[in-house]
Amino acid sequence: MEAALCRAGEVQRALEVLLDRETGVSNTVSQHLEGAQPWMDKLILRLSQIDETEHYLSYLKWIARIEELSDTIQQHIMTSNVWEAASGLVAMAELDIQLQDSSCGHLLSFIRDTVRFWHKILKDKLTR
């Protein structure tokens, strides 16, 4: 019985040492996290800025694609290749369909106005 009590005392002291070490580690981790918080805030801000920049880049890529198709249609009209111009208009209309669920109202207006513009020109060219 005495040996068991002695062993229990040793276990209790070892447990107290472990608890003290756990408290020290916990305090160190908490201090580290507090010190890292400004870095995390800056990182979150940078990630937000990167995300916003990616949205702008995507927006500009859509505009560039619309402009590219518009230039192609114009070139085909100038060379009297109406069928190729019509193919370009179809590709532009497909872009309009892809953008249908977009929340970018100005982009939607831009592509729809551009499709209407080229549609009218091609329609006039074909009626002549």
C-alpha positions as CSV (number, residue, x, y, z in Angstrom):
1,M,0.0,0.0,0.0
2,E,2.8,2.3,0.9
3,A,4.6,1.7,-2.4
4,A,1.4,2.5,-4.2
5,L,1.0,5.7,-2.3
6,C,4.6,6.6,-3.1
7,R,4.1,5.8,-6.7
8,A,0.9,7.9,-6.8
9,G,2.9,10.8,-5.3
10,E,5.5,10.5,-8.0
11,V,2.8,10.4,-10.7
12,Q,1.2,13.4,-9.2
13,R,4.5,15.3,-9.2
14,A,5.1,14.3,-12.8
15,L,1.6,15.4,-13.7
16,E,2.2,18.8,-12.1
17,V,5.5,19.1,-14.1
18,L,3.6,18.3,-17.3
19,L,0.8,20.7,-16.4
20,D,3.4,23.5,-15.8
21,R,5.1,22.7,-19.1
22,E,1.7,22.7,-20.8
23,T,0.9,26.1,-19.3
24,G,4.3,27.5,-20.4
25,V,3.8,26.1,-24.0
26,S,0.2,27.5,-24.0
27,N,1.4,30.9,-23.0
28,T,4.2,30.9,-25.6
29,V,1.7,29.9,-28.3
30,S,-0.7,32.6,-27.2
31,Q,2.1,35.2,-27.2
32,H,3.2,34.0,-30.7
33,L,-0.4,34.2,-32.0
34,E,-0.8,37.7,-30.6
35,G,2.5,38.8,-32.2
36,A,1.5,37.2,-35.5
37,Q,-2.0,38.8,-35.6
38,P,-0.8,42.1,-37.2
39,W,0.9,39.9,-39.9
40,M,-2.3,37.9,-40.4
41,D,-4.3,41.1,-40.7
42,K,-1.9,42.4,-43.3
43,L,-2.0,39.0,-45.1
44,I,-5.8,39.0,-45.2
45,L,-5.8,42.6,-46.6
46,R,-3.3,41.5,-49.3
47,L,-5.3,38.5,-50.2
48,S,-8.4,40.6,-50.5
49,Q,-6.5,43.0,-52.7
50,I,-5.3,40.1,-54.9
51,D,-8.8,38.8,-55.2
52,E,-10.1,42.2,-56.2
53,T,-7.3,42.6,-58.8
54,E,-8.1,39.2,-60.2
55,H,-11.7,40.3,-60.6
56,Y,-10.6,43.4,-62.5
57,L,-8.3,41.4,-64.6
58,S,-11.1,39.0,-65.5
59,Y,-13.3,41.9,-66.3
60,L,-10.6,43.4,-68.6
61,K,-10.1,40.0,-70.3
62,W,-13.8,39.9,-71.2
63,I,-13.7,43.4,-72.6
64,A,-10.5,42.5,-74.6
65,R,-12.3,39.4,-76.0
66,I,-15.3,41.5,-77.0
67,E,-13.1,44.1,-78.6
68,E,-11.1,41.4,-80.4
69,L,-14.3,39.9,-81.9
70,S,-15.5,43.4,-82.8
71,D,-12.3,44.0,-84.7
72,T,-12.6,40.7,-86.4
73,I,-16.2,41.5,-87.5
74,Q,-15.1,44.9,-88.7
75,Q,-12.3,43.4,-90.8
76,H,-14.6,40.9,-92.4
77,I,-17.1,43.5,-93.2
78,M,-14.5,45.7,-94.8
79,T,-13.4,42.8,-97.0
80,S,-17.0,42.0,-97.8
81,N,-16.8,38.6,-96.1
82,V,-20.2,38.8,-94.5
83,W,-20.4,35.1,-93.6
84,E,-17.2,35.3,-91.5
85,A,-18.4,38.5,-90.0
86,A,-21.7,36.7,-89.1
87,S,-19.6,33.9,-87.5
88,G,-17.9,36.5,-85.3
89,L,-21.2,37.9,-84.3
90,V,-22.4,34.4,-83.3
91,A,-19.2,34.0,-81.2
92,M,-20.0,37.4,-79.6
93,A,-23.6,36.4,-78.9
94,E,-22.3,33.2,-77.3
95,L,-20.2,35.4,-75.0
96,D,-23.3,37.3,-74.1
97,I,-25.0,34.0,-73.2
98,Q,-22.0,33.1,-71.0
99,L,-22.2,36.4,-69.2
100,Q,-26.0,36.2,-68.7
101,D,-25.7,35.4,-65.0
102,S,-22.9,38.0,-64.3
103,S,-23.5,40.7,-61.8
104,C,-21.4,43.1,-63.9
105,G,-24.1,45.3,-65.3
106,H,-21.9,47.6,-67.3
107,L,-20.2,44.6,-69.0
108,L,-23.5,43.1,-69.8
109,S,-24.7,46.4,-71.3
110,F,-21.5,46.8,-73.3
111,I,-21.6,43.3,-74.9
112,R,-25.3,43.6,-75.6
113,D,-25.0,47.0,-77.2
114,T,-22.0,45.7,-79.2
115,V,-24.0,42.7,-80.4
116,R,-26.9,45.0,-81.4
117,F,-24.5,47.3,-83.2
118,W,-22.9,44.6,-85.3
119,H,-26.3,42.9,-85.8
120,K,-27.7,46.1,-87.3
121,I,-24.7,46.6,-89.5
122,L,-24.7,43.0,-90.8
123,K,-28.5,43.1,-91.3
124,D,-28.1,46.3,-93.4
125,K,-25.2,44.8,-95.3
126,L,-27.2,41.7,-96.1
127,T,-30.4,43.5,-97.1
128,R,-28.3,45.5,-99.7
